Amino acid sequence: MRALIDWSHDLLDERERRLFRRLGIFVNDFTLEAAVAVGSGDGLDERDIFDVLASLVDKSLVLAEPDGDALRYRLLESTRVYAREKLENADEREATMARHLRSLRGRFVEAWERRERTGGATELHNLLEAELEEVRAALDWALAGGDVRCGGELLAAIDARWHFIGLGYEGIARLEAFTTALAESEPALLSRLWSARATIASDSPLRMRSLEAALAGLKFARASGEPAILAGALNAWARSAAGARRFDEAEEALAEAESIPGPSARMRLLILSGRAYSSVLRGDLAGAARAYEQLRDHNHALGNPTGERTYIQNLAEVEHTRGNTSRAIALLREILPAVRATTDHSLLAGILGNFAAYLVATGDLPAARDAARGAIRALALGDPQSHGIAIPTEHLALALALAGDLPRAARLAGYADAALLELGIVREFTEKKTHDRLTTLLHERLAPADRERLLAEGAALVPEAAIALAFDEP
């Protein structure tokens, strides 16, 4: 294979060799636009890239594959490794990585700006899914001494979208790394990164860490003197404060954000979302339902299916809390097929976890077990070593206990209880209903010594063992 690639490479002219080795910087497939951004400069004019790329395709060194109405290009792994060797030998790797990072930053910043204007997150969501491996490589290079500021700007444009493709833990880790690496002379950028970190944490089992991140975001926002940055940080702080039951502070922050002139379409939605979230926690369920219905309708009108489905999930939770569990089930059934068709594992896991709880409440135990296992499976795709599976595991334990599988239910209950305690998660309405009912069942149907032993065995499980137990069929 090496000899064959050598032979093909020897037949290339200098322009073809230059573009070929630079294309080796890509981890996955890429667009013509990306090839122009990475390949042009230092002896290769961007106007020539298409013709040179077409020549490389004709010579089978680059593959071209249809992607809707356009083409995406890629190198075979062996060819990519060879191209990277040539790039290293030509001493062009660092310059090419810099162009690669700047290109990604430009595309994500443009998508983020359109999101600010329209409120729709679909473009940004799809871009992150399509370019995930390129983003990872670019951020790793930036952090390792390439260009931390440019990497931070790319990460800020991605914002909290990591959570919506099921990679919330990775997003938090990357945001943490860049907030540590950036100098405090970048307050606007640092505010956006801290606020994104707070937003992801507020929607994950790490929500107890959200408050400190939101406070840091607000501090840097005020130092930046930029109204739009301050509005975003105030919203992140309001959500975190509401989660900590600091409702007066949350409302003050939302009121301040609302008073800032010229809010973007996205910011208006975020302020309404913050008020809905606070209403839920305050117990104003009728107000929360109205707000979530408005948010659902606004996102539908904006062509933002991810936002629309998220707020339908929130509306279903409010309806269940109000005692309208049948409507909650109907709302989730309406969106589940579309969510299953996406790669948004985090949203799917949240919906399936709640769905399992609602189905248990109505006595549909087989469907509840399937939904809970689906939630566990979706979460495990993001991080199989995370205790984030604890909530759907507890819903599954209740379904198993009601079906008579008490030993397994008790072990899973012990695991879930220990994991939630370790994560610092306070159960909300649906989780508390499941926990209370499960605890009562185990006390009624198991002898005290057996119950304590089984719970202790479960508490000692690592996530992989808990997953195996959840899917084990007796």
Sine and cosine of phi, psi and omega as CSV:
sin_phi,cos_phi,sin_psi,cos_psi,sin_omega,cos_omega
0.00,0.00,-0.68,0.73,0.01,-1.00
-0.87,0.49,-0.68,0.73,-0.01,-1.00
-0.90,0.44,-0.62,0.79,0.01,-1.00
-0.91,0.41,-0.68,0.73,0.02,-1.00
-0.92,0.39,-0.65,0.76,0.06,-1.00
-0.83,0.55,-0.72,0.70,-0.04,-1.00
-0.89,0.46,-0.71,0.71,0.01,-1.00
-0.90,0.43,-0.64,0.77,-0.02,-1.00
-0.91,0.40,-0.61,0.79,-0.01,-1.00
-0.90,0.44,-0.39,0.92,-0.02,-1.00
-1.00,0.09,-0.14,0.99,-0.05,-1.00
-0.98,0.19,0.51,-0.86,0.16,-0.99
-0.99,0.14,0.04,-1.00,-0.14,-0.99
-0.91,0.42,-0.62,0.79,0.02,-1.00
-0.90,0.43,-0.66,0.75,0.01,-1.00
-0.91,0.42,-0.65,0.76,0.02,-1.00
-0.90,0.44,-0.65,0.76,-0.03,-1.00
-0.90,0.44,-0.74,0.67,-0.01,-1.00
-0.92,0.39,-0.66,0.75,-0.03,-1.00
-0.84,0.55,-0.75,0.66,-0.06,-1.00
-0.93,0.37,-0.54,0.84,0.02,-1.00
-0.94,0.34,-0.53,0.85,0.04,-1.00
-0.92,0.40,-0.32,0.95,0.04,-1.00
-0.91,0.42,-0.20,0.98,0.00,-1.00
-0.95,0.31,-0.38,0.92,-0.02,-1.00
-0.96,0.29,0.61,-0.80,0.03,-1.00
-1.00,0.05,-0.60,0.80,-0.05,-1.00
-0.79,-0.61,-0.39,-0.92,0.05,-1.00
-0.96,0.29,0.24,-0.97,-0.12,-0.99
-0.48,-0.88,0.30,-0.95,0.00,-1.00
-1.00,-0.04,0.20,-0.98,0.12,-0.99
-0.88,0.48,-0.65,0.76,0.02,-1.00
-0.84,0.54,-0.69,0.72,0.00,-1.00
-0.93,0.38,-0.62,0.78,0.03,-1.00
-0.89,0.46,-0.64,0.77,0.05,-1.00
-0.89,0.45,-0.72,0.70,-0.05,-1.00
-0.90,0.44,-0.65,0.76,-0.07,-1.00
-1.00,0.10,-0.56,0.83,-0.17,-0.99
-1.00,0.00,-0.41,0.91,-0.12,-0.99
-0.99,0.12,0.33,-0.94,-0.01,-1.00
0.98,-0.19,0.38,-0.92,0.05,-1.00
0.79,0.61,0.83,0.56,0.08,-1.00
0.99,-0.16,0.04,1.00,0.01,-1.00
-0.67,-0.75,0.94,-0.34,-0.04,-1.00
-0.96,0.27,0.66,-0.75,-0.04,-1.00
-0.89,0.46,-0.42,0.91,0.02,-1.00
-0.94,0.35,-0.33,0.94,-0.03,-1.00
-1.00,-0.06,-0.16,0.99,-0.15,-0.99
-0.87,0.50,-0.70,0.72,-0.08,-1.00
-0.87,0.50,-0.72,0.70,-0.03,-1.00
-0.91,0.42,-0.66,0.75,-0.01,-1.00
-0.93,0.37,-0.64,0.77,0.03,-1.00
-0.90,0.43,-0.67,0.74,0.03,-1.00
-0.87,0.49,-0.59,0.80,0.03,-1.00
-0.92,0.40,-0.64,0.77,0.06,-1.00
-0.91,0.42,-0.56,0.83,0.08,-1.00
-0.92,0.40,-0.71,0.70,0.01,-1.00
-0.86,0.51,-0.53,0.85,-0.03,-1.00
-1.00,-0.05,0.17,0.99,0.12,-0.99
0.91,0.43,0.33,0.94,0.10,-1.00
-1.00,0.03,-0.34,0.94,0.09,-1.00
-0.77,-0.64,0.66,-0.75,0.04,-1.00
-0.98,-0.17,0.63,-0.77,0.06,-1.00
-0.90,-0.44,0.79,-0.62,-0.06,-1.00
-0.75,-0.66,0.67,-0.74,-0.01,-1.00
-0.90,0.44,0.62,-0.79,0.09,-1.00
-0.64,-0.77,1.00,0.07,-0.11,-0.99
0.93,0.37,-0.83,-0.56,0.00,-1.00
-1.00,0.00,-0.04,1.00,-0.06,-1.00
-0.89,-0.46,-0.09,-1.00,0.07,-1.00
-0.86,-0.51,0.55,-0.84,0.22,-0.98
-0.87,-0.48,0.50,-0.86,-0.11,-0.99
-0.88,-0.47,0.43,-0.90,0.07,-1.00
-0.37,-0.93,0.34,-0.94,0.10,-0.99
-0.95,-0.31,0.61,-0.79,0.17,-0.99
-0.87,0.49,0.45,-0.89,-0.09,-1.00
-0.85,0.53,-0.69,0.73,0.00,-1.00
-0.90,0.44,-0.61,0.79,0.02,-1.00
-0.94,0.34,-0.62,0.79,0.02,-1.00
-0.90,0.44,-0.69,0.73,0.03,-1.00
-0.87,0.49,-0.67,0.74,0.02,-1.00
-0.89,0.46,-0.71,0.71,-0.01,-1.00
-0.89,0.46,-0.62,0.78,0.02,-1.00
-0.91,0.41,-0.60,0.80,0.07,-1.00
-0.87,0.50,-0.70,0.71,0.02,-1.00
-0.90,0.44,-0.60,0.80,0.02,-1.00
-0.90,0.44,-0.69,0.73,0.03,-1.00
-0.89,0.45,-0.70,0.71,-0.04,-1.00
-0.90,0.43,-0.51,0.86,0.02,-1.00
-0.99,0.11,-0.01,1.00,0.00,-1.00
0.86,0.51,0.64,0.76,-0.04,-1.00
-0.91,-0.42,0.04,1.00,-0.12,-0.99
-0.88,0.47,-0.74,0.67,-0.08,-1.00
-0.90,0.43,-0.68,0.73,0.01,-1.00
-0.90,0.43,-0.61,0.79,0.00,-1.00
-0.95,0.31,-0.64,0.77,0.07,-1.00
-0.88,0.47,-0.61,0.79,0.03,-1.00
-0.89,0.45,-0.69,0.73,0.04,-1.00
-0.90,0.43,-0.63,0.78,0.03,-1.00
-0.86,0.51,-0.74,0.68,0.01,-1.00
-0.90,0.44,-0.73,0.69,-0.02,-1.00
-0.89,0.46,-0.59,0.80,0.03,-1.00
-0.90,0.44,-0.72,0.69,0.03,-1.00
-0.89,0.45,-0.69,0.73,0.03,-1.00
-0.85,0.53,-0.71,0.70,-0.02,-1.00
-0.87,0.49,-0.69,0.72,-0.02,-1.00
-0.92,0.39,-0.66,0.75,-0.02,-1.00
-0.95,0.30,-0.59,0.80,0.03,-1.00
-0.90,0.44,-0.67,0.74,0.04,-1.00
-0.88,0.47,-0.69,0.72,0.03,-1.00
-0.91,0.42,-0.63,0.78,0.01,-1.00
-0.91,0.42,-0.65,0.76,0.01,-1.00
-0.91,0.42,-0.64,0.77,0.06,-1.00
-0.91,0.42,-0.59,0.81,0.06,-1.00
-0.89,0.45,-0.64,0.77,0.04,-1.00
-0.87,0.49,-0.64,0.77,-0.06,-1.00
-0.96,0.28,-0.59,0.81,-0.14,-0.99
-0.97,-0.26,-0.39,0.92,-0.09,-1.00
1.00,0.10,-0.15,0.99,-0.03,-1.00
-1.00,0.04,0.76,-0.65,-0.08,-1.00
-0.97,-0.24,0.05,1.00,-0.12,-0.99
-0.88,0.48,-0.70,0.72,-0.03,-1.00
-0.88,0.47,-0.73,0.68,-0.01,-1.00
-0.89,0.45,-0.66,0.75,0.02,-1.00
-0.87,0.50,-0.76,0.65,-0.03,-1.00
-0.91,0.42,-0.60,0.80,0.01,-1.00
-0.90,0.43,-0.67,0.74,0.02,-1.00
-0.91,0.42,-0.66,0.75,0.04,-1.00
-0.87,0.49,-0.70,0.71,-0.08,-1.00
-0.94,0.34,-0.57,0.82,-0.12,-0.99
-0.93,-0.37,0.35,0.94,-0.11,-0.99
-0.82,0.57,-0.74,0.67,-0.05,-1.00
-0.92,0.39,-0.58,0.81,0.07,-1.00
-0.91,0.41,-0.67,0.74,0.03,-1.00
-0.87,0.49,-0.72,0.70,0.01,-1.00
-0.85,0.52,-0.72,0.69,-0.02,-1.00
-0.90,0.43,-0.66,0.75,-0.02,-1.00
-0.92,0.40,-0.69,0.73,0.01,-1.00
-0.91,0.41,-0.64,0.77,0.03,-1.00
-0.88,0.47,-0.70,0.72,0.00,-1.00
-0.91,0.41,-0.69,0.72,-0.01,-1.00
-0.86,0.51,-0.67,0.74,-0.06,-1.00
-0.96,0.28,-0.46,0.89,-0.04,-1.00
-0.99,0.14,0.20,0.98,0.05,-1.00
0.90,-0.44,0.09,1.00,-0.01,-1.00
-0.96,0.27,-0.95,0.32,0.00,-1.00
-0.36,-0.93,1.00,0.01,-0.11,-0.99
-0.90,0.44,-0.64,0.77,-0.04,-1.00
-0.91,0.42,-0.72,0.70,0.01,-1.00
-0.89,0.46,-0.66,0.75,0.06,-1.00
-0.89,0.46,-0.64,0.77,0.05,-1.00
-0.89,0.45,-0.62,0.79,0.03,-1.00
-0.92,0.40,-0.62,0.78,0.10,-0.99
-0.89,0.46,-0.71,0.70,-0.03,-1.00
-0.91,0.42,-0.61,0.79,0.03,-1.00
-0.91,0.41,-0.59,0.81,0.02,-1.00
-0.93,0.36,-0.56,0.83,0.08,-1.00
-0.91,0.41,-0.53,0.85,0.07,-1.00
0.86,0.51,-0.78,-0.63,-0.06,-1.00
-0.99,-0.16,0.27,0.96,-0.09,-1.00
-0.90,0.43,-0.33,0.94,0.05,-1.00
-0.80,0.60,-0.67,0.74,-0.03,-1.00
-0.86,0.51,-0.60,0.80,-0.12,-0.99
-0.99,0.13,-0.12,0.99,0.16,-0.99
-0.94,-0.35,0.31,0.95,0.09,-1.00
0.98,0.18,0.32,0.95,-0.04,-1.00
-0.84,-0.54,0.66,0.75,-0.03,-1.00
-0.86,0.51,-0.65,0.76,-0.02,-1.00
-0.91,0.42,-0.66,0.75,0.04,-1.00
-0.90,0.44,-0.68,0.74,0.02,-1.00
-0.86,0.52,-0.72,0.69,0.01,-1.00
-0.88,0.48,-0.68,0.73,-0.01,-1.00
-0.89,0.45,-0.66,0.75,0.00,-1.00
-0.93,0.36,-0.66,0.75,0.04,-1.00
-0.89,0.46,-0.65,0.76,0.03,-1.00
-0.89,0.46,-0.66,0.75,-0.01,-1.00
-0.90,0.44,-0.65,0.76,-0.05,-1.00
-0.98,0.22,-0.57,0.82,0.07,-1.00
-0.91,0.40,-0.48,0.88,0.07,-1.00
-0.96,0.28,-0.62,0.79,-0.11,-0.99
-0.99,0.16,-0.49,0.87,-0.07,-1.00
-0.97,0.22,0.57,-0.82,0.04,-1.00
-0.97,0.24,0.45,-0.89,-0.02,-1.00
-0.95,0.31,-0.03,1.00,0.09,-1.00
-0.98,0.22,0.05,1.00,0.03,-1.00
-0.91,-0.42,0.87,0.49,-0.14,-0.99
-0.90,0.44,-0.62,0.78,-0.02,-1.00
-0.90,0.43,-0.71,0.70,0.00,-1.00
-0.91,0.41,-0.70,0.72,0.02,-1.00
-0.88,0.47,-0.61,0.79,0.03,-1.00
-0.88,0.48,-0.70,0.72,-0.01,-1.00
-0.90,0.44,-0.64,0.77,-0.01,-1.00
-0.93,0.36,-0.70,0.72,0.04,-1.00
-0.90,0.43,-0.64,0.77,-0.01,-1.00
-0.92,0.38,-0.62,0.78,0.07,-1.00
-0.89,0.45,-0.65,0.76,0.03,-1.00
-0.88,0.47,-0.67,0.75,0.04,-1.00
-0.90,0.43,-0.65,0.76,-0.03,-1.00
-0.90,0.43,-0.71,0.70,0.03,-1.00
-0.89,0.46,-0.72,0.70,-0.04,-1.00
-0.89,0.45,-0.55,0.83,-0.03,-1.00
-0.93,0.36,-0.35,0.94,0.00,-1.00
-0.95,-0.32,0.44,0.90,-0.06,-1.00
-0.60,-0.80,0.13,-0.99,0.09,-1.00
-0.88,0.47,-0.12,0.99,0.02,-1.00
-1.00,-0.09,0.36,0.93,-0.15,-0.99
-0.88,0.47,-0.35,0.94,0.02,-1.00
-0.94,0.35,-0.32,0.95,0.05,-1.00
-1.00,0.03,-0.06,1.00,-0.08,-1.00
-0.92,0.38,-0.62,0.79,-0.13,-0.99
-0.88,0.47,-0.73,0.69,-0.03,-1.00
-0.92,0.40,-0.59,0.81,0.04,-1.00
-0.92,0.38,-0.66,0.75,0.00,-1.00
-0.91,0.42,-0.61,0.79,0.04,-1.00
-0.89,0.45,-0.67,0.74,0.04,-1.00
-0.90,0.45,-0.67,0.74,0.03,-1.00
-0.87,0.50,-0.65,0.76,-0.01,-1.00
-0.93,0.36,-0.64,0.77,0.03,-1.00
-0.87,0.50,-0.74,0.67,-0.01,-1.00
-0.94,0.35,-0.54,0.84,0.03,-1.00
-0.89,0.46,-0.70,0.71,0.00,-1.00
-0.91,0.41,-0.58,0.81,0.03,-1.00
-0.93,0.36,-0.46,0.89,-0.06,-1.00
-0.96,0.29,-0.49,0.87,-0.04,-1.00
0.95,0.30,0.23,0.97,-0.03,-1.00
-0.97,-0.23,0.88,-0.47,-0.07,-1.00
-0.84,0.54,-0.69,0.73,-0.04,-1.00
-0.91,0.42,-0.63,0.78,0.05,-1.00
-0.90,0.43,-0.66,0.75,0.00,-1.00
-0.90,0.43,-0.66,0.75,0.01,-1.00
-0.87,0.49,-0.68,0.73,0.03,-1.00
-0.90,0.43,-0.66,0.75,0.00,-1.00
-0.93,0.37,-0.62,0.79,0.05,-1.00
-0.89,0.46,-0.64,0.77,0.01,-1.00
-0.91,0.41,-0.69,0.73,0.03,-1.00
-0.89,0.46,-0.66,0.76,0.02,-1.00
-0.91,0.41,-0.65,0.76,-0.01,-1.00
-0.87,0.49,-0.68,0.73,0.00,-1.00
-0.91,0.42,-0.68,0.74,0.00,-1.00
-0.92,0.39,-0.65,0.76,0.01,-1.00
-0.90,0.43,-0.66,0.75,0.04,-1.00
-0.88,0.47,-0.65,0.76,0.03,-1.00
-0.88,0.48,-0.48,0.88,0.04,-1.00
-1.00,-0.01,0.17,0.98,0.02,-1.00
0.91,0.42,0.47,0.88,0.08,-1.00
-0.99,-0.16,0.93,0.36,-0.21,-0.98
-0.92,0.39,-0.63,0.78,-0.01,-1.00
-0.89,0.45,-0.66,0.75,0.03,-1.00
-0.92,0.39,-0.61,0.79,0.04,-1.00
-0.89,0.46,-0.71,0.70,-0.02,-1.00
-0.91,0.41,-0.64,0.77,0.05,-1.00
-0.87,0.50,-0.67,0.74,0.00,-1.00
-0.92,0.40,-0.69,0.73,0.02,-1.00
-0.90,0.44,-0.64,0.77,0.03,-1.00
-0.90,0.43,-0.64,0.76,0.03,-1.00
-0.91,0.41,-0.68,0.74,0.02,-1.00
-0.88,0.47,-0.65,0.76,-0.02,-1.00
-0.92,0.40,-0.47,0.88,-0.05,-1.00
-0.99,0.15,-0.18,0.98,-0.01,-1.00
-0.96,0.27,0.82,-0.57,-0.08,-1.00
-0.89,0.46,0.50,-0.86,0.13,-0.99
0.91,0.42,0.72,0.69,0.01,-1.00
-0.92,0.40,0.58,-0.81,0.06,-1.00
-0.95,0.31,0.25,-0.97,0.05,-1.00
-0.86,0.51,-0.65,0.76,0.01,-1.00
-0.90,0.44,-0.65,0.76,-0.04,-1.00
-0.91,0.40,-0.61,0.80,0.04,-1.00
-0.88,0.48,-0.65,0.76,0.04,-1.00
-0.91,0.40,-0.64,0.77,-0.02,-1.00
-0.91,0.42,-0.62,0.79,0.02,-1.00
-0.91,0.41,-0.68,0.73,0.05,-1.00
-0.89,0.45,-0.63,0.77,0.03,-1.00
-0.90,0.43,-0.65,0.76,0.04,-1.00
-0.88,0.48,-0.64,0.77,0.02,-1.00
-0.93,0.36,-0.61,0.79,0.04,-1.00
-0.89,0.46,-0.72,0.69,-0.01,-1.00
-0.87,0.49,-0.70,0.71,0.02,-1.00
-0.90,0.44,-0.62,0.79,0.03,-1.00
-0.88,0.48,-0.65,0.76,0.03,-1.00
-0.86,0.51,-0.76,0.65,-0.07,-1.00
-0.93,0.36,-0.47,0.88,0.05,-1.00
-0.98,0.22,-0.30,0.95,-0.04,-1.00
0.99,-0.11,0.12,0.99,0.06,-1.00
-1.00,0.06,0.98,0.21,-0.14,-0.99
-0.96,0.30,-0.57,0.82,0.04,-1.00
-0.90,0.44,-0.69,0.73,0.04,-1.00
-0.90,0.43,-0.64,0.77,0.02,-1.00
-0.90,0.43,-0.67,0.74,0.01,-1.00
-0.88,0.47,-0.68,0.73,0.02,-1.00
-0.88,0.47,-0.69,0.73,-0.02,-1.00
-0.91,0.42,-0.67,0.74,0.00,-1.00
-0.93,0.36,-0.55,0.84,0.09,-1.00
-0.91,0.42,-0.65,0.76,0.06,-1.00
-0.89,0.45,-0.69,0.72,0.00,-1.00
-0.90,0.43,-0.65,0.76,0.08,-1.00
-0.85,0.52,-0.74,0.67,-0.06,-1.00
-0.93,0.37,-0.65,0.76,0.03,-1.00
-0.88,0.47,-0.70,0.71,-0.01,-1.00
-0.92,0.39,-0.58,0.82,0.07,-1.00
-0.89,0.46,-0.71,0.71,-0.01,-1.00
-0.90,0.43,-0.52,0.85,-0.01,-1.00
-0.99,0.12,-0.06,1.00,-0.05,-1.00
0.94,0.35,0.60,0.80,-0.03,-1.00
-0.92,-0.39,0.99,0.13,-0.09,-1.00
-0.89,0.45,-0.55,0.83,0.01,-1.00
-0.90,0.44,-0.73,0.69,0.04,-1.00
-0.89,0.45,-0.67,0.75,0.00,-1.00
-0.87,0.50,-0.70,0.71,-0.03,-1.00
-0.94,0.35,-0.60,0.80,0.03,-1.00
-0.87,0.49,-0.68,0.73,-0.04,-1.00
-0.97,0.22,-0.43,0.90,0.16,-0.99
-0.91,0.41,-0.65,0.76,0.08,-1.00
-0.86,0.51,-0.71,0.70,0.01,-1.00
-0.89,0.45,-0.65,0.76,0.02,-1.00
-0.89,0.46,-0.66,0.75,0.02,-1.00
-0.88,0.48,-0.65,0.76,0.01,-1.00
-0.90,0.44,-0.64,0.77,0.05,-1.00
-0.90,0.43,-0.68,0.73,-0.01,-1.00
-0.90,0.44,-0.65,0.76,0.05,-1.00
-0.88,0.47,-0.69,0.73,0.01,-1.00
-0.89,0.46,-0.55,0.83,0.02,-1.00
-0.98,0.20,-0.09,1.00,-0.02,-1.00
0.99,-0.13,0.05,1.00,-0.01,-1.00
-0.99,-0.11,0.86,0.51,-0.11,-0.99
-0.91,0.42,-0.57,0.82,0.02,-1.00
-0.88,0.47,-0.64,0.76,0.04,-1.00
-0.93,0.37,-0.60,0.80,0.04,-1.00
-0.86,0.50,-0.69,0.72,0.03,-1.00
-0.89,0.46,-0.69,0.72,-0.02,-1.00
-0.89,0.45,-0.64,0.77,0.00,-1.00
-0.89,0.45,-0.68,0.73,-0.01,-1.00
-0.95,0.31,-0.60,0.80,0.05,-1.00
-0.87,0.49,-0.53,0.85,-0.02,-1.00
-0.90,0.44,-0.57,0.82,-0.11,-0.99
-0.96,-0.28,-0.23,0.97,-0.08,-1.00
-0.85,0.53,-0.70,0.72,-0.01,-1.00
-0.85,0.53,-0.66,0.75,-0.02,-1.00
-0.93,0.36,-0.63,0.78,0.00,-1.00
-0.93,0.37,-0.63,0.78,0.03,-1.00
-0.88,0.48,-0.48,0.88,-0.04,-1.00
-0.98,0.18,-0.12,0.99,0.02,-1.00
-0.99,-0.17,0.02,-1.00,0.11,-0.99
-0.97,-0.23,0.31,0.95,-0.01,-1.00
-0.99,0.15,0.98,0.21,-0.08,-1.00
-0.91,0.42,-0.53,0.85,-0.01,-1.00
-0.92,0.40,-0.74,0.68,0.02,-1.00
-0.90,0.44,-0.69,0.73,0.01,-1.00
-0.86,0.50,-0.69,0.72,-0.01,-1.00
-0.89,0.45,-0.68,0.73,0.01,-1.00
-0.89,0.45,-0.68,0.74,-0.01,-1.00
-0.92,0.39,-0.72,0.70,-0.02,-1.00
-0.92,0.40,-0.59,0.81,0.04,-1.00
-0.89,0.46,-0.74,0.68,0.05,-1.00
-0.90,0.43,-0.65,0.76,0.00,-1.00
-0.85,0.53,-0.68,0.73,0.03,-1.00
-0.86,0.51,-0.70,0.72,-0.01,-1.00
-0.90,0.45,-0.65,0.76,-0.01,-1.00
-0.92,0.39,-0.63,0.77,-0.01,-1.00
-0.92,0.38,-0.62,0.78,0.09,-1.00
-0.87,0.49,-0.67,0.74,-0.03,-1.00
-0.88,0.47,-0.48,0.88,0.01,-1.00
-0.99,-0.12,0.01,1.00,0.08,-1.00
1.00,0.01,0.13,0.99,0.02,-1.00
-1.00,0.02,0.98,0.18,-0.15,-0.99
-0.94,0.35,-0.68,0.74,0.02,-1.00
-0.87,0.50,-0.70,0.71,0.01,-1.00
-0.92,0.39,-0.56,0.83,0.03,-1.00
-0.91,0.42,-0.68,0.73,0.03,-1.00
-0.88,0.48,-0.70,0.72,0.00,-1.00
-0.88,0.47,-0.68,0.73,-0.02,-1.00
-0.91,0.41,-0.70,0.72,-0.01,-1.00
-0.89,0.45,-0.67,0.74,0.03,-1.00
-0.91,0.41,-0.59,0.81,0.07,-1.00
-0.88,0.48,-0.64,0.77,0.04,-1.00
-0.91,0.42,-0.70,0.72,0.02,-1.00
-0.87,0.48,-0.69,0.72,0.00,-1.00
-0.88,0.48,-0.70,0.72,-0.01,-1.00
-0.90,0.43,-0.65,0.76,0.02,-1.00
-0.93,0.37,-0.61,0.79,-0.01,-1.00
-0.92,0.40,-0.44,0.90,0.06,-1.00
-0.90,0.44,-0.56,0.83,0.01,-1.00
-0.97,0.24,-0.70,0.72,-0.02,-1.00
-0.33,-0.94,1.00,-0.09,-0.07,-1.00
-0.92,0.40,-0.20,0.98,-0.01,-1.00
-0.98,-0.21,0.18,0.98,-0.07,-1.00
-1.00,-0.10,0.58,-0.81,0.10,-0.99
-0.97,0.23,0.09,1.00,0.03,-1.00
-0.86,0.51,-0.26,0.96,0.03,-1.00
-0.97,0.24,-0.05,1.00,-0.17,-0.99
-0.87,0.49,-0.67,0.74,-0.09,-1.00
-0.91,0.42,-0.80,0.60,0.05,-1.00
-0.90,0.43,-0.46,0.89,0.06,-1.00
-0.89,0.46,-0.63,0.78,0.02,-1.00
-0.93,0.38,-0.63,0.78,0.07,-1.00
-0.89,0.46,-0.66,0.75,0.04,-1.00
-0.89,0.46,-0.67,0.75,0.00,-1.00
-0.86,0.52,-0.65,0.76,0.02,-1.00
-0.91,0.42,-0.68,0.73,0.02,-1.00
-0.88,0.47,-0.64,0.77,0.01,-1.00
-0.93,0.36,-0.65,0.76,0.01,-1.00
-0.89,0.45,-0.68,0.73,0.01,-1.00
-0.91,0.41,-0.47,0.88,0.03,-1.00
-1.00,0.07,-0.04,1.00,0.07,-1.00
0.99,-0.17,-0.02,1.00,0.00,-1.00
-1.00,0.03,0.94,0.34,-0.17,-0.98
-0.95,0.31,-0.67,0.75,-0.01,-1.00
-0.86,0.50,-0.72,0.69,-0.01,-1.00
-0.92,0.39,-0.64,0.77,0.02,-1.00
-0.87,0.50,-0.66,0.75,-0.02,-1.00
-0.92,0.38,-0.65,0.76,0.03,-1.00
-0.90,0.44,-0.70,0.71,0.02,-1.00
-0.91,0.42,-0.59,0.81,0.05,-1.00
-0.90,0.44,-0.66,0.75,0.03,-1.00
-0.90,0.44,-0.66,0.75,0.04,-1.00
-0.88,0.47,-0.77,0.64,-0.06,-1.00
-0.87,0.49,-0.68,0.73,-0.03,-1.00
-0.89,0.45,-0.70,0.72,0.00,-1.00
-0.92,0.38,-0.64,0.77,-0.02,-1.00
-0.92,0.40,-0.69,0.72,0.01,-1.00
-0.91,0.42,-0.59,0.81,0.05,-1.00
-0.91,0.42,-0.68,0.73,0.01,-1.00
-0.89,0.45,-0.62,0.78,-0.01,-1.00
-0.98,0.20,-0.21,0.98,-0.01,-1.00
0.96,0.27,0.46,0.89,-0.05,-1.00
-1.00,0.03,0.76,-0.65,0.11,-0.99
-0.99,-0.10,0.84,-0.54,-0.03,-1.00
-0.89,0.45,0.71,-0.71,0.10,-0.99
-1.00,-0.07,-0.16,-0.99,-0.23,-0.97
-0.79,0.61,-0.82,0.57,-0.09,-1.00
-0.89,0.45,-0.70,0.72,-0.01,-1.00
-0.92,0.40,-0.60,0.80,-0.01,-1.00
-0.92,0.38,-0.64,0.76,0.03,-1.00
-0.87,0.49,-0.70,0.71,0.03,-1.00
-0.88,0.47,-0.74,0.67,-0.04,-1.00
-0.87,0.49,-0.72,0.69,-0.04,-1.00
-0.90,0.44,-0.68,0.74,-0.02,-1.00
-0.93,0.37,-0.65,0.76,0.02,-1.00
-0.90,0.43,-0.70,0.71,0.01,-1.00
-0.87,0.49,-0.68,0.73,0.02,-1.00
-0.89,0.46,-0.70,0.71,0.00,-1.00
-0.87,0.49,-0.72,0.70,-0.04,-1.00
-0.91,0.41,-0.58,0.81,0.06,-1.00
-0.93,0.37,-0.59,0.81,-0.05,-1.00
-0.97,0.23,-0.55,0.83,-0.22,-0.97
-0.94,-0.35,-0.09,1.00,0.04,-1.00
-0.86,-0.51,0.61,-0.79,0.10,-0.99
-0.90,0.43,0.58,-0.82,-0.09,-1.00
-0.79,0.62,-0.70,0.71,-0.05,-1.00
-0.91,0.41,-0.69,0.73,0.02,-1.00
-0.89,0.45,-0.69,0.72,-0.02,-1.00
-0.87,0.50,-0.74,0.67,-0.05,-1.00
-0.91,0.41,-0.62,0.79,0.02,-1.00
-0.90,0.43,-0.71,0.70,-0.03,-1.00
-0.92,0.40,-0.66,0.75,0.04,-1.00
-0.89,0.46,-0.65,0.76,0.01,-1.00
-0.91,0.41,-0.64,0.77,0.06,-1.00
-0.87,0.49,-0.67,0.74,0.02,-1.00
-0.91,0.41,-0.65,0.76,-0.02,-1.00
-0.88,0.47,-0.41,0.91,-0.02,-1.00
-1.00,0.07,-0.09,1.00,-0.07,-1.00
-0.96,0.28,0.60,-0.80,0.20,-0.98
-1.00,0.07,0.29,-0.96,-0.07,-1.00
-0.81,0.58,-0.68,0.74,-0.02,-1.00
-0.87,0.49,-0.64,0.77,0.01,-1.00
-0.94,0.35,-0.61,0.79,0.04,-1.00
-0.91,0.42,-0.63,0.77,0.03,-1.00
-0.90,0.44,-0.71,0.70,0.02,-1.00
-0.86,0.50,-0.67,0.75,0.02,-1.00
-0.91,0.41,-0.62,0.79,-0.02,-1.00
-0.90,0.43,-0.54,0.84,-0.06,-1.00
-0.99,-0.16,-0.08,1.00,0.01,-1.00
-0.94,0.34,0.75,-0.67,0.04,-1.00
-0.95,-0.30,0.84,-0.54,-0.03,-1.00
-0.92,0.39,0.00,0.00,0.00,0.00
